[in-house]
Amino acid sequence: MNRLKAKINDVFWSKYDALVRDVVIPYQRDALNDNVADADPSHAIRNFRIAAGEEEGEFYGMVFQDSDVAKWLEAVAYSLENHPDPELEKEADEIIDLIGRAQQEDGYLNTYYIINGLENRWTNLKECHELYCAGHMIEAAVAYYNVTGKRKLLDIVCKFADHIDTVFGPEEDKLKGYSGHQEIELALIKLFRATKNKTYLDLAKYFLDERGKRPYYFDIEWEKRGKTEHWPGHRRRGPEYDQSHLPVREQSQAVGHSVRAVYMYAAMVDVAMETGDEKLLEACRRLWNNIVYKRMYITGAIGSQAHGEAFSFDYDLPNDTVYAETCAAIGLVFFANRMLEVEPKGEYGDVMERALYNGVISGMSLDGKRFFYVNPLEVNPEACAKNGNMEHVKPVRQKWFACACCPPNIARLLASLGHYIYGVKDNTIYTHLYIGNNTEVEMDGIKVGLTQKTNYPWNGKVSIDINLDGSKDFGLGLRIPGWCSDAKVSVNGQQIDIAGVIVDSYAIITRSWQDGDRIEVDLPMEPVRMRSNPLVRANVGRVAIQNGPIVYCLEEVDNGPNLQTLVLPKDAALVVSFQEDLLDRVNVITAKGERVKEEDWGKELYMANPCTQYEPADLTFVPYYAWVNREPGEMTVWVWEK
Amino acid sequence: MNRLKAKINDVFWSKYDALVRDVVIPYQRDALNDNVADADPSHAIRNFRIAAGEEEGEFYGMVFQDSDVAKWLEAVAYSLENHPDPELEKEADEIIDLIGRAQQEDGYLNTYYIINGLENRWTNLKECHELYCAGHMIEAAVAYYNVTGKRKLLDIVCKFADHIDTVFGPEEDKLKGYSGHQEIELALIKLFRATKNKTYLDLAKYFLDERGKRPYYFDIEWEKRGKTEHWPGHRRRGPEYDQSHLPVREQSQAVGHSVRAVYMYAAMVDVAMETGDEKLLEACRRLWNNIVYKRMYITGAIGSQAHGEAFSFDYDLPNDTVYAETCAAIGLVFFANRMLEVEPKGEYGDVMERALYNGVISGMSLDGKRFFYVNPLEVNPEACAKNGNMEHVKPVRQKWFACACCPPNIARLLASLGHYIYGVKDNTIYTHLYIGNNTEVEMDGIKVGLTQKTNYPWNGKVSIDINLDGSKDFGLGLRIPGWCSDAKVSVNGQQIDIAGVIVDSYAIITRSWQDGDRIEVDLPMEPVRMRSNPLVRANVGRVAIQNGPIVYCLEEVDNGPNLQTLVLPKDAALVVSFQEDLLDRVNVITAKGERVKEEDWGKELYMANPCTQYEPADLTFVPYYAWVNREPGEMTVWVWEK
């Protein structure tokens, strides 16, 4: 399936689009230039200046600091696509020029090693993220080239990729390595698609194919460099940590560092698509199923533990000690989006939607200035401060991070969201996401314009207007979300019996479309109580409220402290009201709940039955993604039911 | 209150007494001598030989390895008290001789520093446990002296304590330090009581008084020794970790490393008793209340987190990530026992009983050969292996530990249990624990013999026969456990109205007792559902089954996997049956429960309501302390109620 790109004009997402442009990109530029007060310094731009020999100084920051610049550039590219901005483009061009000046004669480009000694490059692929940084720079270059047509950064990364191709490969004199943090693989596919140079596809495939071979490459390089470690203790994380425990085609379980995992799975789908490698695709399907049916939070977050920022095991989904890195949810969107390119199945769209509206955007404050790395589903601020198991969980979003992977990652995804709405395959235009937008696609040489309008996710009414010169036979696939059981579709006011045309949760309406045709989709939204599989220990006895794609939570600011003392009676009505003035406009859900009467307990810690009494309590649920944009406090997604 | 010592002859505890004698002491002797196959080596005895110059070699083991020998000797002393054993006594004497040969001229005694360089002694009190090891050796010496009358070890430790007194104190040329791990304080009180030498009481008080002063002593010594660390990273644990954050008299919350905490609180009670320091006693009461009403598990375990093996905060009592070190529960018994010496209040006895019958003996297997360091209340073996938050939790007891503090600690407590049953104060003999035993006490010059018989904890019927020459006026205080609401007491078959004579949960029967009088106590036991205070997040919606002092649990071996899918209906009867052949004879509790029908779920991870169906399931509860003495598997104390 080919992706379309659409211009977003949406009640929900246009705000994010504007935020990225007006706040996040300038803010992150300031951060990269160390101009944000009271935040961890970045030093990322200075590293390039030092590497270019234009400034004295030492490398500072994470070994992968370069990638923050790359992700920012990528976000800028997508933003320019939506909103041309000569001033911003000039800034980007200047940074690209700087990057070019830092690049070495042979094409090598990584400020950490340029500054600290090129003799050590490619000696610690496990820990030092050289190929990861290269990947991000390539992604930025492709995006910038696609949007602006400017080749400068593309040429820089082609030269770098060509250099990498001289270092890694099956030939005897080359290293048989691969990146400790996957990213270059999916980047090389993009570079291949932009340049049509098959070397890059072959190199991506090579990196995937080497992974999981024995002896373990990271042991070999460790011996070779004299058994040093960049991060002491890092080595004891075994091959599962970086998904090198098995050849990729033999993997069935999502293990290890969750961002690495989903970046790799996304690249596996890409390579499978480009090469027709069915065995690779089967592995992607198995890994997808393992994540989505056994290792994913209801928010679309993944990564159950801080140890190794990793998956743990099937159905292990603790809400409070969770990792749920913003980047991992973003990576799941990448994976889902690529699976959709392979085959239009509703479940891919459902998961993409679930992650986007919940676990991804929860990573950024509504003002675009603060970020979560970790996105817990249950928070008690006192526990974050006083119980080491929650040490990694911050009860409020942070300005910037020493390890700043998430903020620019969320920016580049939001800025490119227009690429995720539609796909075209076999004479059918598939609508994966319901987001107000307009786009144009050529079907057999005929330009077809689509204008989508909706108040999604606040209600499920969507209209799509078709604009074309005359008429054209083609299919229009409409994703019927998994949460919706009674979807209705009409064309020009005429309801269609969709039961017969639903294939893999897409209603496919094939007809001769005329200019001015209007499709109306009605996806009735009602708040529902979601339960999780009883094998999920953390959620026994609890429900989560979901309305359409939006997962809700209780916050202390609305419901008082000790959220665990609140219960939602089974028969309590869930009442939706749209609040113009709250949290940038949201649907709030209220219910008549109950609260355990604490006073009956006095000072006792344990008492014999019976002793739990309840009193009425009004419950207010707000969208999870918007939590802690007011007073900090407790939060929970899963609520006790009675 | 003065403690009595009783000879145990009990259906429940005599087995432990025999185990300590026949299994634990020989096993631990073998361990200390590195003669246990497949277990972590100890090297503790060899360290003494090397320190004595009788063997070549290096120090091996933890910096506090000496304390394992001391705790073993202390256990041997108590065991000899119960069961004279010339062979064992000879072995102990030989080790004591060895210890004497390792002692330095000036009295110093610590194999780590003797072997590695005496010039570094007393330079790292925060991390290196010199005073802690000294404390355990003193405790062993006092016990050995009290039981055998032999002064050799007592003389050794007096010489060592005198040396310590030359090093620490208010005088200008002395160090103003104190131990990073409290223990010497309570040991010095014992030494004071054994020798009547007030120097030792003053030194104990000095160590308590210095604690919490600013500047922080551990910063001073760190600067002085050139900012080195014994355990890299240890230093970032702030003063709360070792309870040096405030002067002890100003402390109100149980914080930091839980073993250090309760050892210190126990010493604080001792010093308060000896000096009449009311302010110190008030701090003990506050700390007691904080633990018992806000920071204690239902098993009497303490220490909610592995990070720092520490308390966390009020009502934070996670069941699966818990630390609950065996030594901490033992330390809570010490603290409770000393509070009882100050004032006979039932709540002290209740907590002592709760810890003893649950969180302490859970630390040892029924065969006395394997031990838990961590005593979780909920275990999923897969989580222990695959989720880093449970890395410290072992799903089966271990043979020995690199850090072997718990096994000898449990041995010395069990061997000395006869000291915990009674106390005498103001012409009243208080019965704190119901354990079959006989003892003798002098009341005003008249010898009174007491013979207690009971099947406790399997039922609550207790008889106490009085044996004396003629008659004697005195009080007999009988603890009415908190779990018992309808206790009955009769004397010579005549029921007594105890309502009027209960003071602080002790029924006090004062009369002229005659030889042959028989007191019968009936404490009807019925299994009850315990709930925890709703502020305890981990236990919302769940109950724990308790019968008398025994807390129960569900094990996978009886109930199948996925214990979280089991529910106990509110109206389900709890049926007790005594099982002769199970787990060394226990009361088992069964109930007609239900189980979530998993098959309704298929592969779904999340579904909209309604979707939880139940099927009948027989539930079998066994005593918590006896868990995983059969097949390893899941376990939970807290069970879902419906």
Interface residues (C-beta under 8 A of the other chain):
Chain A: N289 V292 Y293 K294 M296 I298 S304 Q305 A306 H307 G308 A310 S312 F313 D316 P318 T321 N380 E382 A383 K386 N387 G388 N389 E391 W483 V528 R529 M530 R531 S532 N533 P534 L535 V536 R537 V540 G541 V543 A544 Q546 N562 Q564 T565 V596 E598 W601 K603 E604 L605 Y606 M607 A608 N609 C611 T612 W640
Chain B: N289 V292 Y293 K294 M296 I298 S304 Q305 A306 H307 G308 A310 S312 F313 D316 P318 T321 N380 E382 A383 K386 N387 G388 N389 E391 W483 V528 R529 M530 R531 S532 N533 P534 L535 V536 R537 V540 G541 V543 A544 Q546 N562 Q564 T565 V596 E598 W601 K603 E604 L605 Y606 M607 A608 N609 C611 T612 W640
